[in-house]
Amino acid sequence: MSTSENTASAALNVAIAGCGVIGRTHAASVLELPELHVTALVDEIPEAAESLAQWIEENGADRPAQFRTLSEAFAGAAVDVVIIATPSGLHIQQALEVLDAGKHVVIEKPLDVNLNRADEILAAAKAAAAKGQVASVISQHRFDPASLAVDEAKRQGRFGRLTSAIASVSWWRSQGYYDSGAWRGTWAMDGGGAVMNQGVHTVDLLLWFLGRPVEISAKTALLAHEGVEVEDTAVATVTFESGALAVLHATTAAYPGLTVRLQVMGSKGSAVIDNDKLEYFHAADAAGGTESAMGLMGGGNQAEAELARFPEESPTTLDPTVYPAGHVRQYRDIVDAIRSGRPAGVTVQDAVTALATVRALYVSATLGKPVLIDDVLAGKYNDVQVRTGGNHLEQVTA
Ligand SMILES: NC(=O)c1ccc[n+]([C@@H]2O[C@H](COP(=O)([O-])OP(=O)(O)OC[C@H]3O[C@@H](n4cnc5c(N)ncnc54)[C@H](O)[C@@H]3O)[C@@H](O)[C@H]2O)c1
């Protein structure tokens, strides 16, 4: 039976590849949705798959079959959708295998560690879409009520012209975190540090709100960890096609961990999302009103902005410490995309643009000069061995 015939009415059969930290979040999300059913777990470490299989069973669902590779899972279980939750450097290679096998694919962020195979996955996703296969990349914070409120106001022009943004990811990750997996903190498999691993969500939101990025200028450093190749601290400025300017900051060296904060500012309104919640929101009304010559110095109207976005969710299910709300919301979008034959809300193209921006940041920090995103997309810097710190210290002290 083809994927499309299979998915018209019955629950979609899901394989989770990568049964580590985020694999469990995906399992928890799938358990929330009657439209999805985990049939297969894939991990090169059998104990990891076994542990997740037990957890799924304890939570009331059928025990999935366990496999070491995707091809074994395709041969041994019914699979319509594959979730790729393996180390970042495996994502494109495994997504290509999934699309080639005629399945839908959900890829954890980031899309991969570099853009060397970006054209290949874009072409494969396009060809697969023509056959009814959906390819989406996880960016669960696009589905936060706060993000949706800002996106809606932006699309309605209620912020006026977006002029600037400040994005800051101020987190802490212990040395133990980096030591917990051989792939963590390596260029080859993590693809970067505070920006690529922790910050890519915020980069994606920044691009979603401000549009196409043109140029980036960045510096990176490793300041509070050892034995790690990648940065734990980065700052950058970004210029957008619209002319808007943004400051980007990401760190895993901010003990004990502050919040992720995104300020978006425009000529008629502004918004601040802090820790995924709308902290401030001021947008012009439909008639473009509420303007004052010196501004309102605060005075937001956020009360209306976040309300009634997800009426189906009860407040008790929304505790983010126990419930993967963002992933569940994104899965609703993915299931609807599969059922209705439309593209998913977050596409492979979106993820390529976010990855190109992160990669441009690293190239800029390595070479010590501003870098055009289009040059990165065109492959101009594919051979650059990015490194943390780049040459800015030598420049400063020269
Ligand atoms: N969306 C989010 O908020 C979020 C949060 C955490 C991690 N992630 C992403 O999820 C991915 C995994 O991160 P993690 O923290 O769960 O890592 P992890 O190390 O906890 O888990 C990865 C798992 O993949 C398995 N694996 C490795 N190679 C494999 C292969 N070839 N085939 C099958 N399984 C293989 C490992 O054995 C391990 O069990 C990363 O890309 C990370 O960036 C996303």
PDBQT file of the ligand as one rigid body, heavy atoms in Angstrom, charges set to zero:
ROOT
HETATM    1  N1  LIG A 401      13.741  20.798  19.080  1.00  0.00    +0.000 N 
HETATM    2  C1  LIG A 401      14.406  20.831  20.216  1.00  0.00    +0.000 C 
HETATM    3  O1  LIG A 401      14.060  21.602  21.133  1.00  0.00    +0.000 OA
HETATM    4  C2  LIG A 401      15.585  19.926  20.430  1.00  0.00    +0.000 A 
HETATM    5  C3  LIG A 401      16.045  19.668  21.736  1.00  0.00    +0.000 A 
HETATM    6  C4  LIG A 401      17.129  18.788  21.909  1.00  0.00    +0.000 A 
HETATM    7  C5  LIG A 401      17.756  18.228  20.812  1.00  0.00    +0.000 A 
HETATM    8  N2  LIG A 401      17.311  18.512  19.549  1.00  0.00    +0.000 N 
HETATM    9  C6  LIG A 401      17.992  17.927  18.384  1.00  0.00    +0.000 C 
HETATM   10  O2  LIG A 401      17.742  16.539  18.376  1.00  0.00    +0.000 OA
HETATM   11  C7  LIG A 401      18.891  15.833  17.896  1.00  0.00    +0.000 C 
HETATM   12  C8  LIG A 401      19.290  14.765  18.923  1.00  0.00    +0.000 C 
HETATM   13  O3  LIG A 401      19.609  15.406  20.141  1.00  0.00    +0.000 OA
HETATM   14  P1  LIG A 401      19.536  14.599  21.541  1.00  0.00    +0.000 P 
HETATM   15  O4  LIG A 401      19.807  15.609  22.590  1.00  0.00    +0.000 OA
HETATM   16  O5  LIG A 401      18.279  13.808  21.619  1.00  0.00    +0.000 OA
HETATM   17  O6  LIG A 401      20.798  13.622  21.385  1.00  0.00    +0.000 OA
HETATM   18  P2  LIG A 401      21.068  12.245  22.159  1.00  0.00    +0.000 P 
HETATM   19  O7  LIG A 401      22.534  12.010  22.053  1.00  0.00    +0.000 OA
HETATM   20  O8  LIG A 401      20.419  12.265  23.498  1.00  0.00    +0.000 OA
HETATM   21  O9  LIG A 401      20.277  11.173  21.252  1.00  0.00    +0.000 OA
HETATM   22  C9  LIG A 401      20.680  10.816  19.953  1.00  0.00    +0.000 C 
HETATM   23  C10 LIG A 401      20.385   9.337  19.746  1.00  0.00    +0.000 C 
HETATM   24  O10 LIG A 401      20.663   8.987  18.387  1.00  0.00    +0.000 OA
HETATM   25  C11 LIG A 401      21.278   7.703  18.371  1.00  0.00    +0.000 C 
HETATM   26  N3  LIG A 401      22.039   7.530  17.122  1.00  0.00    +0.000 N 
HETATM   27  C12 LIG A 401      23.267   7.959  16.817  1.00  0.00    +0.000 A 
HETATM   28  N4  LIG A 401      23.614   7.584  15.555  1.00  0.00    +0.000 NA
HETATM   29  C13 LIG A 401      22.536   6.912  15.058  1.00  0.00    +0.000 A 
HETATM   30  C14 LIG A 401      22.259   6.293  13.811  1.00  0.00    +0.000 A 
HETATM   31  N5  LIG A 401      23.155   6.313  12.814  1.00  0.00    +0.000 N 
HETATM   32  N6  LIG A 401      21.042   5.700  13.648  1.00  0.00    +0.000 NA
HETATM   33  C15 LIG A 401      20.135   5.690  14.643  1.00  0.00    +0.000 A 
HETATM   34  N7  LIG A 401      20.355   6.252  15.859  1.00  0.00    +0.000 NA
HETATM   35  C16 LIG A 401      21.541   6.872  16.056  1.00  0.00    +0.000 A 
HETATM   36  C17 LIG A 401      22.159   7.688  19.614  1.00  0.00    +0.000 C 
HETATM   37  O11 LIG A 401      22.495   6.367  19.991  1.00  0.00    +0.000 OA
HETATM   38  C18 LIG A 401      21.245   8.387  20.620  1.00  0.00    +0.000 C 
HETATM   39  O12 LIG A 401      20.417   7.471  21.314  1.00  0.00    +0.000 OA
HETATM   40  C19 LIG A 401      19.969  16.884  17.636  1.00  0.00    +0.000 C 
HETATM   41  O13 LIG A 401      19.969  17.216  16.266  1.00  0.00    +0.000 OA
HETATM   42  C20 LIG A 401      19.517  18.097  18.452  1.00  0.00    +0.000 C 
HETATM   43  O14 LIG A 401      19.932  19.336  17.891  1.00  0.00    +0.000 OA
HETATM   44  C21 LIG A 401      16.240  19.329  19.354  1.00  0.00    +0.000 A 
ENDROOT
TORSDOF 0
